[in-house]
Amino acid sequence: MRKITAFILFVLIATTGFAQVKIHSHNDYVQKQQFSLAYNNKVYQIEADIFEVNGELIVAHSKKEIEVKQTLEKLYLNKIDSLFKLNNGKVSADKKYTFTLMIDFKTSWDLTFPALQKHLETFGEILDRSKNKNAVQVVISGNRPADSLYHTFPGWVYFDGLPNISYAKADLKRVTMISDNFASYSKWRGVGEIPEADKIKLLAAVKQANKLHRPFRFWGAPDTQDCWRQLNEMGVVIINTDKIVECKTYFEHK
């Protein structure tokens, strides 16, 4: 027990150094208030899953849920564009606030990226943080190319990283975070304390990401206060949640 406690203390010390909690709006498009709830609560990151369908990008979680009117442009890009126009070249009246739009490719990279590039580049620098520090950053997850190619893409393209990959320096510059499935580390259901053996595995993943100077995000983690608290105590900065208001309120009053 003393060895486990000492190990946890060591890793907790090693995983400090990132800023306050950053809320990730998981599958934002299924919220009753798509985009606006996350935006109004100033989340760090908004996630949209997309399918390429005949050159168009449809936001949906699965093929059976595809509705051709639910396009990425309609649900997110046009709204972002309107905000930049409203706020004189910034996405918010709060000059310090911007966010990341994480786009999860559900169809193949070879089909989806050309369509995404065609759509996004029509919006100019509002989605290109390499040219505009106030831009909404675009991060691609899901079906991605080989990590050795990351540095070859246009400057607006960033990626959601994976654990246990030795990224080349140029490619790592395009990785904003490291993400993995919570279930790969623990079967805990979100009530009470995470088992000590599982904590060791979770903490090791966080520590590995921090060595790369990248935050870790566990997707599929129980969406409970017990889980939010313990992940944050382990040094997890990006909290993946469907409960935007509840999660924000919890950390504001923690």
HELIX and SHEET records of a PDB file:
HELIX    1   1 ARG A    2  ALA A   14  1                                  13    
HELIX    2   2 ASP A   28  VAL A   30  5                                   3    
HELIX    3   3 SER A   36  ASN A   40  1                                   5    
HELIX    4   4 LYS A   63  GLU A   65  5                                   3    
HELIX    5   5 LEU A   72  LEU A   72  1                                   1    
HELIX    6   6 GLU A   73  LEU A   77  3                                   5    
HELIX    7   7 ASN A   78  LEU A   86  1                                   9    
HELIX    8   8 TRP A  109  LEU A  120  1                                  12    
HELIX    9   9 GLU A  121  LEU A  127  5                                   7    
HELIX   10  10 ASP A  147  THR A  152  5                                   6    
HELIX   11  11 LYS A  169  LEU A  172  1                                   4    
HELIX   12  12 PHE A  182  SER A  184  5                                   3    
HELIX   13  13 GLU A  196  LYS A  211  1                                  16    
HELIX   14  14 GLN A  225  GLU A  233  1                                   9    
HELIX   15  15 ILE A  244  GLU A  252  1                                   9    
SHEET    1   A 4 GLU A  56  VAL A  59  0                                        
SHEET    2   A 4 GLN A  45  VAL A  53 -1                                        
SHEET    3   A 4 LYS A  22  SER A  25  1                                        
SHEET    4   A 4 ILE A 238  THR A 241  1                                        
SHEET    1   B 7 GLU A  56  VAL A  59  0                                        
SHEET    2   B 7 GLN A  45  VAL A  53 -1                                        
SHEET    3   B 7 THR A 100  PHE A 105  1                                        
SHEET    4   B 7 GLN A 137  GLY A 142  1                                        
SHEET    5   B 7 VAL A 157  GLY A 161  1                                        
SHEET    6   B 7 VAL A 175  ASN A 181  1                                        
SHEET    7   B 7 PHE A 216  TRP A 219  1                                        
END                                                                             
